[in-house]
Amino acid sequence: MMDLKPYQQRVIDDLCAFLAKLESSRRIDRAFHELWSERGVTAMERYKNNVAGVPHVCAKVPTAGGKTYIAVNALKPIFEAFRRHNPKRPTFVVWLVPSLTILDQTVGALSDKDHPYRKRLNALFRNKVEIYEKKDLLQGAGFSLDTVREQLSIVVMSFDSLRAKNKEDRKIFQDNGYLASFLNDDDEASMDFLLPQHDASSLINVIRRMKPVVVVDESHNAETKLSVDMLNDLNPHFIFDLTATPKNNSNIISFVDAMQLKKYNMVKLPVIVANRKDKNEVIEAALILRRQLESIAIEEETKGGKKIRPIVLFQAQPKTADDNTTFEKIKQTLIDLKIPEEQIKIKTANVNELKAIDLMADDCQVRFIITINALKEGWDCPNAYILAALGDKSSAVDVEQILGRILRMPHVRKHGNDLLNMSYVFTASNRFAETLDNVVKALNRSGFSDRDYRSLNMDDAASRNDLQLPGQGQKPDDLFSREHAAAHTSNKAHDAENDTEIDIAKVAATLKQAELQGDLCTDQAISTNVNTFVDSITAQASAENHAYEEAAKGTETDSLPFELETKMNKHRLKDLFREDALSLKLPQFFIKVETGGFFNEDEEFQLVERDHLLKEFKLSNLDATINFAGVDSEMYKVDLEQIGEEEYAPKPFKIDKKNRQRFNGIILSQSRDMQILSLTNRLFDLIGNLYPIDDNDAKRYLARIIEEMDEEQIRDCLDRDVAYVKKIRQKIDSLANVHAKKQFHDLLDVEKISTRPYYSLPDSIAPSANAPAIPRSLYVTEASIGNFERHIINEIADLENILWWHRNLSKGKGFRINGFINHYADFILRTKSGRIIILETKGDDRDNSDSEFKLELGKLWESKIGGAYKYMMVFETNPIPGAENLSDALKKLSQL
């Protein structure tokens, strides 16, 4: 099964984080704000409530980033979150796409049981998956109330199928006898969801009954007013947009940086852009470079590489919309240059010679495609490497619609030769500066930026010796600046020449004695000018690719993309302390793990994670006694009363009281054994991820808890299942903590766990809120602090021996003492004598139930490191044994 790339998994993690915040806050706008503020992005635009009460969020994923596969993997966590509150809700998805071409591709991929997308769906939903088109639903083909209750149902539809101008003529709004089974749905006591002007049996009302999750592919095409009406018509309970170019009304919860796609070999970047004197030289350069690329590919294939047949896209510019003579002339030019006709295809709005051709098939002969913008949507061919623009010299070349078609990397792997890891654009325009702007627009359209292309001035490559490579005084993006382009091209002596015709004789002369048959050219007499051009562009392209790859390697999967830089609450290290701070590596606990080798020494050390300590943890035989007498009744008062008509209250978490009573009644009417089984499954769905605890082990433990309940308690548990689950989760966590602590001590005793210098302080931080200015802070501004924290750090900052202090960040962003728990202490202190103190504060306003665990772990950490490191826990009042009160702590700190 195809694994998610790390950046794709990050999108799913971001979605899960949003869902968790949505579930806890019960306000869409608050969940969105908290998601970003915790990452230090404090200037993110407010949540746009496009469809009232419906979470509507977006993932920005560049072209070739795998948006469809991300969407496939997103469905499971979305439905899991919603079914915790309404366990019988149908798993129904409306998947909207912008064109019929993409619709066919999506239906094909999701329906094909051998396709990675369908395999993933089957794995996530236990092989209970059905894919529909609108016509299937209109005919009731395999679509009924019973089927949708038992499976994941996905209907793939185009935007246009829902937003035709005359709504009354659309079949989905008409009464439909094929859908009569949905009229007998006893689960729906209320008909409030119906569009009153349409029959209850109409497809639109059946879809509304399902309260679907809506996936919007390339959502920038769905921003018109009618599209908002369209979304409302569907009665969605969640909308997930995936697009390379989010629009102004998008609520972006996840960004994928283009560098990540390069890092994981998804795209051929950077794009190398070069200008030629005329169309003839564009054709010459395209043919020669394509030949070189295929020769390289053939050589790589003999060494075990994958088969690649590089393709050139010739972008024509006809005089009129229906001028087919332009395409035929280009085709004839190529034929006259001895290129076999079967290698050349035309794809325009009116001519489609690519129909039924698999361009990735090993026996496919196509190497040249002539088009305008007909390939702009839903067409991808990873073998397409070169875009050769043959427009008039007096025009800026418009590549916005087509550039994305040459960006996908064949076979999603890095190839041995750099030239196979990039894409190329050749133009012949006297308005090259504008052409470069169009290249940037095209990259933006595909989710990339002006970082992702390199423009090379190669017009006089044969005679120039001043070509500069990166590192020779120019930034990569300035190898051919827009200003240089404008000045250079405006002085062309032949601007006024007629450039509308391709000079076949000239091209043939340049390629004289060439025999372009298939993929090989035996000619060695190519003109010096063109040959030097290709040699120069390949040399510079290799250097550019190397620099780009190095930059991509330096990006982390969890780093925020560059477009968020201006929205972040970012603060740098103070210059006074910078060298000292960056030289530190704070020790953390590491565990020795076997790597699976043949020898005992085949081991490595990894950061200790709690999962390492719970591998042998089994719940089934542990204490299952829980006192539910104090269960929190207020929890469901919020669910049942307050989650109502407020416009930011998420509909998916609004509990349907009548349905709940009905389902509870069904369970209570069952035999005792079936009651235990049904309630076990409900609590298991609610409890969430218990990894690494085995699912069956968890279910057996839940069943033991329920077996001890009498009839009245089972009834109460059904009514207040979320509150019961909270108690059960607390019990499981406490048992897991005891086990993890014992394992940690045991492994520490036999030296399987040890400490190593590891954590480095970042050059800058991005807290969600700022602390007031207090002397000796490590960063220009530190993260926010509470009242007691402020009091204690003010006192500490006044001590003469303190060099600097830092408010440690939490939730995965700061330093943690890692062991049987993850302990993110409040402060890191540095004394002038070189000591590091990790300081935890305990104000009276905080829940300090975990203090003993933190103190024990902190002291263990200190004892194993010793020397220059110390751990302290300071209470506002009533310190526990081993901790300090403020006055005693200050006395000790002043002597360190």
C-alpha positions in Angstrom: 0.0 0.0 0.0 1.3 3.5 -0.9 2.5 5.4 2.2 1.9 9.0 2.8 4.8 11.3 2.1 5.9 13.2 5.3 4.4 16.5 4.1 1.1 14.7 3.2 1.0 13.2 6.7 1.6 16.7 8.0 -1.6 17.9 6.2 -3.5 15.0 7.9 -2.0 15.9 11.3 -3.0 19.6 10.8 -6.5 18.5 10.0 -6.7 16.3 13.1 -5.4 19.1 15.2 -8.2 21.4 13.9 -10.8 18.7 14.5 -9.5 18.2 18.1 -9.7 21.9 18.7 -13.2 22.1 17.1 -14.4 19.2 19.3 -13.1 20.8 22.5 -14.0 24.5 21.8 -17.3 23.9 19.9 -16.7 27.1 17.9 -15.3 27.0 14.4 -13.7 30.4 14.5 -12.1 29.7 17.9 -10.7 26.4 16.8 -9.2 28.0 13.7 -7.6 30.9 15.7 -6.2 28.5 18.3 -4.7 26.2 15.6 -2.6 29.1 14.1 -1.9 31.1 17.3 -0.3 28.0 18.9 2.1 27.9 15.9 3.0 31.5 16.4 1.0 32.7 13.4 -0.8 35.4 15.2 -1.7 37.6 12.1 -3.6 34.9 10.2 -6.9 36.2 8.8 -10.0 35.6 10.8 -12.1 32.5 10.0 -14.5 33.2 7.1 -17.9 31.7 7.9 -18.7 30.8 4.3 -21.5 28.3 5.2 -22.9 29.1 8.6 -22.2 26.4 11.2 -20.3 24.3 8.8 -16.5 23.8 9.2 -15.0 24.9 5.8 -11.3 24.5 5.7 -8.6 24.3 3.1 -5.2 22.6 2.5 -2.9 24.5 0.1 -1.0 21.8 -1.8 1.0 22.6 -5.0 0.4 20.8 -8.3 1.8 17.2 -8.1 1.6 17.2 -4.3 -1.0 14.4 -4.2 -4.1 16.3 -3.3 -6.4 13.3 -4.1 -4.5 10.9 -1.9 -4.5 13.5 0.9 -8.3 13.8 0.6 -8.6 10.0 0.7 -6.7 9.8 3.9 -8.6 12.8 5.4 -12.0 11.1 5.4 -11.3 8.6 8.2 -10.4 11.2 10.9 -13.2 13.5 9.9 -15.9 10.8 10.2 -14.3 9.4 13.4 -14.6 12.9 15.1 -18.2 13.2 14.1 -19.3 9.7 14.9 -18.1 10.1 18.4 -21.1 12.4 18.9 -23.6 10.9 16.4 -22.5 7.2 16.1 -25.1 6.3 13.5 -24.5 9.1 11.1 -23.9 7.9 7.5 -20.4 8.0 6.0 -21.4 9.9 2.9 -19.1 12.1 0.8 -19.8 14.5 -2.1 -16.6 14.8 -4.0 -16.7 17.9 -6.3 -14.3 18.4 -9.2 -13.9 21.3 -11.7 -14.1 19.4 -15.0 -15.4 16.2 -16.7 -11.8 15.2 -17.4 -10.9 15.3 -13.7 -14.2 13.6 -12.9 -13.4 10.6 -15.1 -9.9 10.4 -13.6 -11.1 10.6 -10.1 -13.9 8.1 -10.5 -11.5 5.7 -12.3 -8.9 5.9 -9.6 -11.3 5.6 -6.7 -13.2 2.7 -8.3 -10.2 0.7 -9.5 -9.5 -1.9 -6.7 -5.9 -2.1 -7.8 -5.3 1.6 -7.6 -3.4 2.9 -4.5 -6.3 5.3 -3.8 -8.9 2.6 -3.6 -6.6 0.3 -1.7 -6.2 3.0 0.9 -10.0 3.5 1.1 -10.6 -0.2 1.5 -8.0 -0.4 4.3 -9.5 2.6 6.1 -13.1 1.6 5.8 -12.8 -2.3 6.0 -13.5 -2.9 2.3 -17.0 -1.3 2.6 -16.6 1.4 0.0 -18.8 2.3 -3.0 -18.0 5.0 -5.6 -20.9 6.7 -7.5 -21.5 9.2 -10.2 -24.5 11.5 -10.3 -26.2 9.3 -12.9 -25.9 6.2 -10.6 -27.7 8.0 -7.8 -30.4 9.3 -10.1 -31.1 5.7 -11.2 -30.8 4.3 -7.6 -28.1 2.0 -8.9 -26.8 0.2 -5.8 -27.8 3.2 -3.8 -30.4 2.8 -1.1 -30.9 3.7 2.6 -29.6 0.3 3.6 -26.4 0.5 1.6 -25.4 4.0 2.8 -25.8 2.9 6.4 -23.3 0.1 5.9 -20.5 1.6 3.8 -18.5 4.6 2.8 -20.4 6.2 -0.1 -18.6 8.7 -2.3 -20.4 10.4 -5.2 -18.1 12.3 -7.6 -19.7 15.2 -9.3 -18.6 18.2 -11.3 -19.2 21.8 -10.2 -21.2 22.4 -13.4 -23.6 19.5 -12.6 -24.8 21.5 -9.6 -24.6 25.1 -10.8 -26.4 25.3 -14.1 -28.1 28.6 -14.5 -31.6 27.1 -14.7 -31.9 25.2 -11.4 -35.5 24.1 -12.2 -34.2 22.0 -15.1 -31.7 20.0 -13.1 -32.7 16.4 -12.6 -31.3 16.3 -9.0 -34.1 18.7 -8.0 -36.9 16.5 -9.4 -38.9 13.9 -7.6 -37.4 10.5 -8.1 -39.1 7.1 -7.5 -35.7 5.3 -7.5 -34.9 6.9 -4.2 -38.2 6.0 -2.4 -36.3 3.9 0.2 -35.0 7.1 1.7 -38.5 8.2 2.5 -38.9 5.3 5.0 -36.0 6.5 7.1 -37.3 6.3 10.7 -34.0 7.8 11.9 -35.1 11.2 10.7 -37.9 12.3 12.9 -37.5 15.8 11.6 -37.7 17.0 8.0 -36.0 20.4 8.7 -33.2 19.5 6.3 -35.5 19.4 3.3 -35.5 22.1 0.6 -39.2 22.9 0.8 -39.6 23.7 -2.9 -38.4 20.3 -4.0 -39.9 16.8 -3.4 -38.5 14.8 -0.5 -37.5 12.0 -3.0 -35.4 14.3 -5.1 -31.7 13.5 -5.2 -30.8 16.9 -3.7 -33.0 16.2 -0.6 -31.6 12.7 -0.3 -28.1 14.1 -0.3 -29.1 16.7 2.3 -30.5 13.9 4.4 -27.0 12.3 4.4 -25.4 15.5 5.9 -22.4 14.9 3.7 -18.7 15.6 4.0 -17.9 17.6 0.9 -14.4 17.4 -0.7 -13.8 20.2 -3.2 -10.9 19.5 -5.6 -9.2 22.7 -6.9 -11.6 24.8 -4.8 -10.5 28.1 -6.4 -12.9 27.2 -9.2 -15.8 27.1 -6.8 -15.9 30.7 -5.4 -18.8 32.3 -7.2 -22.0 33.3 -5.4 -23.8 30.4 -7.0 -21.2 28.0 -5.7 -21.9 29.1 -2.1 -25.6 28.5 -2.8 -24.6 25.1 -4.2 -22.7 24.2 -1.1 -25.7 25.3 1.1 -28.0 23.2 -1.1 -26.0 20.1 -0.3 -26.5 20.6 3.5 -22.8 19.7 4.2 -21.5 19.1 7.7 -17.9 19.6 6.7 -16.2 21.0 3.7 -12.5 20.2 2.9 -11.0 22.2 0.0 -7.7 21.1 -1.6 -6.1 23.5 -4.0 -2.8 24.9 -5.2 -4.1 28.4 -5.2 -6.5 29.3 -2.3 -8.7 32.3 -2.8 -9.6 35.1 -0.4 -12.5 33.2 1.2 -10.3 30.1 2.0 -9.7 29.1 5.6 -6.3 27.5 5.2 -5.3 25.0 8.0 -2.3 23.5 6.2 0.4 24.7 3.8 2.7 22.5 1.8 5.9 24.2 0.8 7.0 23.6 -2.8 10.4 22.6 -1.5 8.9 19.6 0.2 7.7 18.4 -3.2 11.3 18.7 -4.5 12.7 17.0 -1.5 10.4 14.0 -2.0 10.9 13.9 -5.8 7.4 14.8 -6.8 8.2 17.6 -9.2 10.8 18.6 -11.8 12.0 21.9 -10.2 13.5 24.4 -10.8 12.0 25.4 -14.1 14.8 26.5 -16.4 13.6 29.4 -18.6 15.7 30.6 -21.6 15.0 33.0 -24.5 16.1 32.4 -28.1 16.3 34.8 -31.1 13.4 33.3 -33.0 11.0 30.4 -33.3 13.5 28.4 -35.4 16.0 28.4 -32.6 13.3 27.4 -30.1 12.5 24.4 -32.2 16.2 23.6 -32.7 17.0 23.8 -29.0 13.9 21.8 -28.0 14.8 19.0 -30.4 18.5 18.8 -29.3 17.8 19.0 -25.6 15.0 16.4 -25.9 17.4 14.1 -27.8 20.0 14.6 -25.0 17.5 13.9 -22.3 16.4 10.7 -23.9 20.0 9.5 -24.5 20.6 10.1 -20.7 17.4 8.3 -19.9 18.3 5.3 -22.0 21.7 5.1 -20.4 20.1 5.3 -16.9 17.6 2.5 -17.8 20.5 0.2 -18.7 21.8 0.8 -15.2 18.5 -0.2 -13.6 16.7 3.1 -13.9 13.0 3.5 -14.9 12.0 4.1 -18.5 11.6 7.7 -19.5 10.7 9.0 -22.9 11.0 12.8 -22.7 8.3 14.8 -24.5 8.3 18.3 -25.9 5.1 20.4 -25.7 5.0 22.9 -28.6 2.7 25.8 -27.6 1.4 27.3 -30.8 -0.3 30.7 -31.2 -2.8 30.6 -34.1 -4.1 33.7 -35.8 -7.7 32.9 -34.9 -9.4 30.5 -32.5 -10.2 28.0 -35.3 -7.0 28.3 -37.2 -5.8 24.7 -37.5 -3.3 25.5 -40.2 -0.8 26.7 -37.6 -0.7 23.3 -35.9 -0.5 21.4 -39.1 2.5 23.6 -40.2 4.3 22.9 -37.0 3.6 19.2 -37.4 4.8 19.3 -41.1 7.9 21.1 -40.0 8.8 18.3 -37.6 8.0 15.6 -40.2 10.2 17.5 -42.7 13.0 17.3 -40.1 12.6 13.5 -40.4 10.7 12.9 -37.2 8.3 10.0 -37.6 4.7 11.1 -37.8 3.6 8.6 -35.1 5.8 10.6 -32.6 3.8 13.8 -33.2 0.3 14.5 -31.9 -2.0 17.6 -31.9 -4.2 18.4 -28.9 -6.5 21.4 -29.3 -10.0 22.2 -28.4 -11.1 20.8 -31.7 -8.5 18.2 -32.5 -7.6 15.5 -30.0 -5.0 13.0 -31.3 -4.1 11.9 -27.8 -7.5 10.2 -27.2 -7.1 6.7 -25.9 -3.2 7.0 -25.9 -1.4 6.1 -22.6 1.6 8.5 -22.7 3.3 6.6 -19.9 3.1 3.2 -21.7 6.4 1.6 -22.6 5.4 1.1 -26.2 4.1 4.6 -26.7 6.0 6.5 -29.4 4.8 10.0 -28.8 7.6 12.5 -28.2 6.1 15.8 -29.5 2.7 17.3 -28.6 1.4 20.5 -30.3 -1.2 22.5 -28.4 -2.3 25.9 -27.2 -3.9 25.6 -23.7 -5.9 22.4 -24.3 -3.7 20.6 -21.8 -4.4 23.1 -19.1 -6.7 21.0 -16.9 -6.8 17.4 -15.9 -3.9 16.4 -18.1 -0.7 15.3 -16.7 2.3 13.6 -18.2 5.4 13.2 -16.1 7.4 12.5 -19.3 6.7 16.0 -20.5 10.0 17.9 -19.9 10.2 20.8 -22.4 7.7 23.6 -23.1 8.6 25.3 -26.4 6.6 28.4 -26.9 6.1 29.4 -30.6 4.1 32.6 -30.2 4.9 35.9 -32.0 8.0 37.7 -30.9 6.0 40.8 -30.3 3.9 39.1 -27.6 4.7 38.0 -24.1 4.4 34.3 -23.9 1.3 33.2 -21.9 2.3 29.9 -20.2 0.0 30.4 -17.2 -2.4 27.6 -18.1 0.1 25.1 -19.4 3.3 25.2 -17.4 1.9 23.0 -14.6 1.7 20.2 -17.1 5.5 19.7 -17.3 6.1 19.8 -13.5 5.4 16.2 -12.4 8.4 14.0 -11.8 8.3 10.6 -13.7 8.2 7.6 -11.4 8.4 9.9 -8.3 12.1 9.3 -7.8 15.3 11.3 -8.1 17.1 10.3 -11.3 20.9 9.9 -11.6 21.5 12.8 -13.9 20.4 16.3 -12.8 19.0 17.2 -16.2 16.2 14.6 -15.7 15.2 16.3 -12.4 14.2 19.6 -13.9 11.8 21.0 -16.6 12.5 23.5 -19.3 10.8 26.4 -21.1 12.2 27.9 -24.3 10.7 31.1 -25.7 11.4 33.6 -28.5 9.9 36.9 -27.3 11.0 40.5 -27.5 9.0 41.0 -24.3 10.8 38.4 -22.2 10.4 40.4 -19.0 6.7 40.0 -19.3 7.2 36.4 -20.2 9.0 35.9 -17.0 6.1 37.5 -15.1 3.8 35.0 -16.9 6.1 32.2 -15.8 5.7 33.3 -12.2 2.0 33.6 -12.6 1.9 30.1 -13.9 4.0 28.8 -11.0 1.7 30.7 -8.6 -1.3 29.0 -10.3 0.3 25.6 -9.5 1.1 26.5 -6.0 4.7 27.5 -6.5 6.5 30.8 -6.5 9.3 32.9 -8.0 11.8 30.8 -6.0 11.1 27.9 -8.3 12.4 29.0 -11.6 15.7 30.1 -13.0 15.9 32.4 -16.1 19.0 32.2 -18.2 20.1 34.8 -20.8 21.3 32.5 -23.5 20.6 34.5 -26.7 24.3 35.0 -27.5 25.6 32.0 -25.8 28.0 31.2 -28.7 29.9 34.5 -28.3 29.5 35.4 -24.6 31.9 34.4 -21.9 30.3 36.2 -19.1 27.7 33.6 -18.1 27.4 33.6 -14.3 26.7 30.6 -12.2 25.2 30.8 -8.6 27.8 32.1 -6.2 29.4 34.4 -8.7 27.9 37.6 -7.5 24.3 37.1 -8.5 21.3 35.7 -6.7 19.9 32.7 -8.6 16.7 34.5 -9.4 18.7 37.4 -11.0 20.6 35.4 -13.6 18.4 37.2 -16.1 16.5 39.9 -14.3 13.3 41.5 -15.6 15.1 44.8 -16.0 18.0 43.2 -18.0 15.4 41.3 -20.0 13.5 44.5 -20.9 16.7 46.4 -21.9 18.2 43.5 -23.7 15.2 42.6 -25.8 14.1 46.1 -26.6 17.2 46.7 -28.7 16.7 43.9 -31.1 17.4 45.0 -34.6 15.0 42.6 -36.1 11.9 43.5 -33.9 9.9 44.5 -36.9 10.7 41.4 -39.0 7.9 39.1 -39.9 8.2 36.3 -37.4 4.9 34.5 -38.1 6.4 31.8 -40.3 8.7 28.9 -39.3 11.7 28.8 -41.7 12.0 25.1 -42.4 15.0 25.5 -44.5 16.8 27.4 -41.8 16.0 24.8 -39.2 17.0 22.0 -41.5 20.3 23.8 -42.3 21.1 24.1 -38.6 20.3 20.4 -38.2 21.9 19.4 -41.4 22.8 15.8 -41.9 20.7 15.1 -38.7 18.8 11.9 -38.8 16.1 12.3 -36.1 14.7 8.8 -36.1 13.0 7.7 -32.9 15.2 8.8 -30.0 18.7 9.0 -31.6 20.5 11.6 -33.7 23.7 10.6 -35.5 24.5 14.1 -36.5 27.7 15.6 -35.0 27.7 18.7 -37.2 25.2 20.8 -35.4 25.9 24.5 -35.6 28.2 26.0 -33.0 25.6 28.5 -31.9 22.9 26.0 -31.0 25.3 23.4 -29.7 26.9 26.0 -27.4 23.4 27.1 -26.3 22.5 23.6 -25.2 25.8 22.9 -23.6 25.6 26.2 -21.7 22.0 25.6 -20.5 22.7 22.0 -19.4 25.8 23.2 -17.4 23.9 26.0 -15.7 20.9 23.9 -15.2 22.9 21.2 -13.3 24.4 23.9 -11.1 20.9 25.4 -10.4 19.4 22.0 -9.7 22.2 21.2 -7.2 21.6 24.5 -5.4 17.8 24.0 -5.4 18.2 20.5 -4.0 20.4 21.7 -1.2 17.8 24.3 -0.3 15.1 21.6 -0.3 17.1 19.3 2.0 17.3 22.1 4.5 13.5 22.4 4.8 11.8 20.5 7.6 8.4 18.8 7.0 7.0 20.6 10.0 8.4 24.0 9.2 6.0 26.7 8.2 6.2 27.9 4.6 7.7 31.2 3.5 4.3 32.8 2.8 3.5 32.7 6.5 6.7 34.5 7.6 5.0 38.0 7.6 2.1 36.6 9.7 4.2 35.1 12.4 4.9 36.6 15.9 8.7 35.9 15.4 11.4 37.0 17.8 15.2 36.4 17.4 17.9 35.6 19.9 19.4 38.7 21.4 22.8 39.4 19.8 24.4 39.6 23.2 23.5 35.9 24.0 23.3 34.4 20.5 26.7 32.7 20.3 26.3 31.2 23.8 22.8 30.0 23.2 23.5 28.4 19.9 26.5 26.5 21.3 24.3 24.6 23.8 23.0 21.1 23.3 20.7 20.2 26.2 20.8 16.5 27.2 17.7 14.3 26.6 17.0 10.6 27.3 17.8 8.1 24.5 16.9 4.5 24.3 19.0 1.7 22.7 16.9 -0.1 20.1 17.7 -3.1 17.9 17.9 -2.3 14.2 17.1 -5.9 13.0 20.7 -6.7 12.0 22.5 -10.0 12.4 24.8 -8.9 15.1 24.3 -7.6 18.6 26.1 -4.4 17.8 23.4 -3.6 15.2 21.7 -1.1 17.5 21.0 2.6 17.5 19.9 5.2 19.9 16.6 7.0 19.6 14.9 9.7 21.7 12.8 8.0 24.4 9.2 8.2 23.5 6.3 7.0 25.8 5.4 4.5 23.1 8.7 2.7 23.7 7.7 2.2 27.3 4.2 0.9 26.5 5.1 -1.9 24.1 4.3 -4.6 26.6 1.4 -2.8 28.2 -1.7 -4.9 28.4 -5.0 -3.5 29.8 -7.1 -6.6 29.8 -5.9 -7.9 33.2 -5.5 -4.6 35.0 -7.8 -3.0 37.5 -11.1 -1.9 35.9 -12.8 -0.4 39.0 -13.9 3.2 38.2 -16.2 5.4 40.4 -18.6 7.0 38.0 -20.6 8.7 40.8 -19.0 12.1 40.1 -19.3 12.0 36.4 -19.6 15.5 34.9 -23.2 16.1 33.9 -22.4 19.6 32.6 -20.6 18.1 29.7 -23.8 17.0 28.0 -25.7 20.2 28.9 -23.4 22.0 26.5 -23.9 19.3 23.8 -27.7 19.2 24.1 -28.5 22.9 24.8 -25.8 25.3 23.8 -24.7 23.8 20.4 -27.7 25.2 18.6 -28.3 28.1 16.3 -25.1 30.1 16.9 -23.5 30.7 13.5 -20.1 29.5 14.5 -21.3 26.4 16.4 -20.3 23.3 14.3 -23.3 21.3 13.1 -21.4 18.0 13.1 -21.2 18.1 16.9 -24.8 19.0 17.5 -26.4 15.9 19.0 -29.7 14.8 17.6 -31.6 14.1 20.8 -34.4 12.1 19.2 -32.1 9.9 17.3 -29.9 9.4 20.4 -33.0 8.3 22.4 -34.0 6.0 19.6 -30.6 4.3 19.4 -30.3 4.1 23.1 -33.8 2.4 23.2 -32.7 -0.2 20.6 -29.6 -1.0 22.7 -31.6 -1.3 25.9 -34.1 -3.6 24.3 -31.3 -6.1 23.5 -30.1 -9.0 25.6 -27.5 -8.3 28.3 -24.7 -9.7 26.2 -25.7 -7.6 23.2 -26.0 -4.5 25.4 -22.4 -5.0 26.6 -21.2 -5.5 23.0 -23.1 -2.5 21.6 -22.0 -0.2 24.5 -18.4 -1.4 24.2 -18.3 -0.5 20.5 -19.8 2.9 21.2 -17.3 3.8 24.0 -14.5 2.5 21.9 -15.5 4.8 19.0 -15.6 7.7 21.5 -12.4 7.1 23.4 -10.2 7.9 20.4 -6.6 6.9 19.7 -5.0 4.7 22.4 -1.9 3.8 20.5 0.2 1.8 21.1 -2.5 -0.1 23.1 -4.0 -2.8 20.9 -7.6 -2.2 19.8 -8.8 -5.7 20.9 -7.1 -5.3 24.3 -8.9 -1.9 24.8 -12.3 -3.4 23.8 -11.8 -6.3 26.3 -11.0 -3.7 29.0 -14.1 -1.6 28.2 -16.2 -4.8 28.2 -15.0 -5.6 31.7 -16.0 -2.1 32.9 -19.4 -2.4 31.4 -19.9 -5.9 32.8 -19.8 -4.4 36.3 -22.6 -2.0 35.5 -26.2 -2.7 36.5 -29.1 -1.8 34.2 -29.5 1.7 35.6 -25.9 2.5 35.1 -25.9 1.2 31.5 -28.8 3.5 30.8 -26.9 6.4 32.4 -23.8 5.6 30.4 -25.8 5.6 27.2 -27.2 9.0 28.1 -23.8 10.5 29.2 -21.3 8.4 27.2 -18.8 11.3 26.6 -18.6 12.0 30.4 -18.1 8.3 31.1 -15.4 8.0 28.5 -13.6 10.9 30.0 -13.4 9.0 33.3 -12.4 5.8 31.6 -9.6 7.6 29.6 -8.3 9.0 32.9 -8.2 5.5 34.4 -6.3 4.1 31.3 -3.9 7.0 31.3 -3.1 6.5 35.0 -2.5 2.8 34.5 -0.3 3.5 31.5 1.7 6.1 33.5 2.5 3.5 36.2 3.6 1.0 33.6 5.7 3.5 31.7 7.4 4.7 34.8 8.4 1.2 35.9 9.7 0.4 32.4 11.7 3.6 32.4 13.3 2.9 35.7 14.1 -0.7 34.7 15.7 0.3 31.4 17.6 3.1 33.1 19.0 0.5 35.6 20.3 -1.7 32.9 21.7 1.2 30.9 19.3 0.7 28.0 18.4 4.3 28.5 21.0 7.1 28.9 21.3 10.8 28.3 23.0 12.5 25.3 23.4 16.2 24.3 20.8 16.8 21.7 18.3 19.7 21.9 19.4 23.0 20.4 17.8 26.4 21.1 16.3 27.9 17.9 17.6 31.1 16.4 14.1 32.5 16.6 10.8 31.7 18.3 7.2 32.3 17.3 5.0 32.2 20.5 1.2 32.5 20.4 1.4 35.6 22.7 4.2 37.7 24.2 5.5 38.2 27.7 6.1 41.7 29.0 9.7 43.1 28.8 11.7 41.7 31.6 15.5 42.1 31.8 18.0 39.4 30.7 15.5 37.5 28.5 17.3 35.3 25.9 15.1 36.4 23.0 14.1 39.9 22.1 10.6 39.0 23.3 9.6 35.9 25.2 6.4 33.8 25.2 3.6 34.9 27.5 3.7 34.0 31.2 1.1 33.8 34.0 1.0 35.9 37.2 3.1 33.7 39.4 5.5 33.0 36.5 5.9 36.7 36.0 6.6 37.3 39.7 9.2 34.5 40.0 11.0 35.4 36.8 11.2 39.1 37.8 12.9 38.0 41.0 15.2 35.7 39.2 16.2 38.3 36.7 17.3 40.5 39.6 19.9 38.0 40.7 23.4 39.0 39.8 24.6 35.6 38.8 21.8 35.1 36.1 23.1 35.5 32.6 19.8 35.0 30.7 16.4 33.3 31.1 14.1 31.8 28.5 10.4 31.0 28.7 10.4 27.4 27.4 7.8 26.7 24.7 5.4 23.8 25.0 3.5 21.4 22.8 6.3 20.1 20.8 8.1 23.4 20.1 10.4 23.7 23.1 12.7 21.6 25.2 11.3 18.6 26.9 12.6 16.2 29.5 11.4 13.0 27.8 10.7 9.9 29.7 7.6 8.2 31.1 5.9 11.6 30.5 7.0 14.5 28.3 7.8 17.4 30.7 8.0 20.9 29.1 9.3 22.9 32.1 8.5 26.6 32.2 11.9 28.2 32.1 15.5 27.6 31.1 18.0 29.6 33.1 21.7 30.2 32.4 24.1 31.4 35.1 27.3 33.4 34.6 29.2 30.4 35.9 27.9 28.3 33.0 25.2 26.3 34.8 21.8 25.5 33.2 18.8 25.3 35.4 15.5 23.8 34.2 12.8 25.5 36.3 9.2 24.4 36.7 6.7 26.7 38.5 3.5 25.7 40.2 1.0 28.5 40.8 -2.1 28.0 43.0 -4.3 28.6 39.9 -3.0 25.5 38.1 -4.0 21.9 38.1 -0.9 20.4 39.8 -2.0 16.7 39.8 1.0 15.7 37.7 3.6 17.5 39.8 5.0 14.3 41.4 5.6 12.7 38.0 7.3 15.8 36.7 9.4 16.3 39.8 10.5 12.6 39.8 11.5 12.8 36.1 13.2 16.1 36.5 15.4 14.9 39.4 16.2 11.7 37.5 17.4 13.8 34.5 19.5 15.9 36.8 21.1 12.9 38.6 22.0 11.2 35.3 23.7 14.4 33.9 24.8 16.2 37.0 27.6 18.8 36.8 26.4 21.8 34.9 22.7 20.9 34.9 20.1 21.3 37.7 16.3 20.8 37.9 14.1 22.7 40.3 10.3 22.8 40.9 9.0 25.9 42.7 5.5 26.2 44.3 3.6 29.3 45.1 2.5 27.7 48.3 2.6 24.2 49.9 5.5 22.6 48.0 5.5 18.8 47.7 8.5 16.9 49.1 11.5 17.6 46.9 10.2 20.9 45.6 10.9 24.4 46.8 9.0 27.5 47.9 10.0 30.7 46.2 12.3 32.2 48.9 14.3 28.9 49.3 14.6 28.6 45.5 15.9 32.1 45.1 18.6 31.5 47.8 19.8 28.4 46.0 19.7 30.0 42.6 21.8 32.9 43.8 24.6 30.5 44.7 24.7 28.6 41.4 
